[in-house]
Amino acid sequence: MALKLIETGKLTPEERERSRQDQADFDWLVEHAQEIEEQHPGKYFAIVNQELFVGDTYEEAEQKAKSKYPDRDPLIEYTPWTKKVLVI
């Protein structure tokens, strides 16, 4: 089950639109996570408007996204070099 953003109070129309955009970006990440992990191991990536920005550091990925979309806060994640399996 994917993460679902919920509104806990009254939002302005601008806040409601931002929430909708953030949810769309997260849904896009869920849909493309495996592909991103395979193509960009050891990298940071930012997502804004369902567009991927990849960098060697958190700051680089954020800067790339912010340079194109300065009014948005990107969703930023890290792709580990290898997958880890936890056996309990």
Stockholm file with secondary structure:
# STOCKHOLM 1.0

chainA/1-88         MALKLIETGKLTPEERERSRQDQADFDWLVEHAQEIEEQHPGKYFAIVNQELFVGDTYEEAEQKAKSKYPDRDPLIEYTPWTKKVLVI
#=GR chainA/1-88 SS CCCCCCCCSCCCHHHHHHHHHHHHHHHHHHHHHHHHHHHSTTCEEEEETTEEEEESSHHHHHHHHHHHCTTSCCEEEECCSSCCCCCC
#=GC SS_cons        CCCCCCCCSCCCHHHHHHHHHHHHHHHHHHHHHHHHHHHSTTCEEEEETTEEEEESSHHHHHHHHHHHCTTSCCEEEECCSSCCCCCC
//
